[in-house]
Structures are given as C-alpha cells and as structure tokens.
C-alpha cells in the first residue's frame, strides 16, 4: 500500500485483502479465457468445466466480504482506508458477476458443441469481442493493483467500443438467421454468449470506476465520460495533498 500506517497489523489486513481480490481477479480472467477457447474450439467439455468452476469465485467473494467486515469492526477505518474497503466490497461483487457471465458463455459453448457443426461467420467477431472484454478486465485489475486512476479511466472509455462491437455482432446474427432459419438455434446461443460478454465489459467498467473513487474520493458512477475525465485529471492539476 502507498499510505502505510503506524499499525503493522492494519497494514497486513489491508494487504491481505488486496491480494485476495487480485487472486479472485486472476480466477475470473482465466474463466473468460477458457470460455472463449471453448467457444472457438467447439469444445463442449471445456465449456462445462468453466461452468462448474464458478463456485470457486463465489467462495472467494464470501471470504473477502467477511474479511472486510472484520476490518470495519476491528479497525474502524476512515477517509482513504474506508474508501478502499468500500471499493473492495463493490469490486468483488462485480468480479463474482463476471464469473457468472463467463459460466454462461461456458454453457453456451457446451450447447453449441452438441449441435451440428458449421460455425457461423459471427464466431470470428464473437472471439474478438471476448478478447476485448478480457483486456478490459485485466486493465481494471491492473489499475486496482497500482491504484492508478488514469489507467482506470482508460478502461471506462473502452466500454463504448465494446458496446459498438456488440451491436454490430447483433446485426450480423439477425441477418444470418433471416438468411438461414435452420441456424436460428445455433445463432441464438451465439447471441446469448455475446450478451454475457457485453455484460462482462460493463462490470469491468464498474471496477474501474471503483478504482477512481478510491484514488480521488469522487463517485463517478452515472456520469458521462467527459465528466469522469475532469474528475480524474483535476487532482493531478492540483498540488493539494490526498486524504
């Protein structure tokens, strides 16, 4: 941590929580990678495995939540430390939901593998979308690890790009179903997978916004990107100390 306390146990508590969040994030990232591979390789076994592994992420969420509750009760943190605990609690909720969405993609991969082969052209765009949201998750976790508000801001801006990719993929899927009604079931699984991936991007954006809150003390949820940029860049233009 970049703001050490005179209390060594308090420092240790905060660092342990931070490390657990990063470990949970690592599991979530791997789930996204495996779910994508299951989709692209038509690997139903891997898809089912991704779906089953979601319980590990759920367990970590419960554990970290309990640790945060303990810190709040024992240490009664204030100012920046309280913001950190708040950001952690919110972050693990979004990580758990990312895990849920990755599990959905795994189930869709298993469904697709059980159907007749013949990958629709939309699979290429789906793979690109998945890689993009995985980069967003990685960027949000990196910003969390480094308490880097500017890096977090970059993650929030990527969500607009992901939304456009998702909309383009939806249009392609609708066109494909109109041209070949026999492929409707298969394309619907792709649509549900794309929706889950788009939601992962939303959750990555949320995590980035919690990082901004932790660093700047400003709640940037529900405001536009330009307003968010002003809040992030304003502290750097000022020489006032952080609290």
Secondary structure by P-SEA (a helix, b strand, c coil): cccccccaaaaaaaaaaaaaaaaaaaaaaaaaaaaaaaaaaccaaaaaaaaaaaaaaaaaaaaaaaaaaaaaacccccaaaaaaaaaaaaaaaaaaaaaaaaaaaaaaaaaaaacccccccaaaaaaaaaaaaaaaaaaaaaaaaaccaaaaaaaaaaaaaaaaaaaaaaaaaaaaaaacccaaaaaaaaaaaaaaaaaaaaaaaaaaaaaaaaacccccccccaaaaaaaaacccccccccc
